[in-house]
Amino acid sequence: LWMTFVQFAQNQLIFLGVWENHFRDLGLSFTTKPINGILWTVWSMLHAMLVRELLKTRSLRSAVSVAWLISFVMMWCALYNLQVMPLPLLIAAVPISLAGTYGSALIIQRFDPHA
């Protein structure tokens, strides 16, 4: 749930205008439908599962680094390749996503004795 909140806050509260303007410049509309929330929730759960599995065999720092690279950097590359990633957003998205991944790892370590 932590990453769902982080992603919602980042994309729907903090940077909604950036996304809307970027999509408008592309001749598209940036819509928020229930399916978008469902898919972000699924993505967040997969991200948490990845972090949990990495914590079983890696240090906190290593698990966060690998999970962040897999989850975020690959997503940004795909979005950039589709020309729907507003590059100025990365200035804030990088530290927010790192903090979110680190927070996820700490929460998982706190509540999962097997991680």
Buried (B, 14 or more C-beta within 10 A) or exposed (E): EBBBEBBBEBBBEBBEEBBBEBBEEEEEEBEEEEEEBEEBBEBBEEBBEBBBBBBEEBEBEEBBBBBBEBBBEEBBEEEEEEEBBBEEBBEEBBEBBBEBBBBBBBBBBEEEEEB
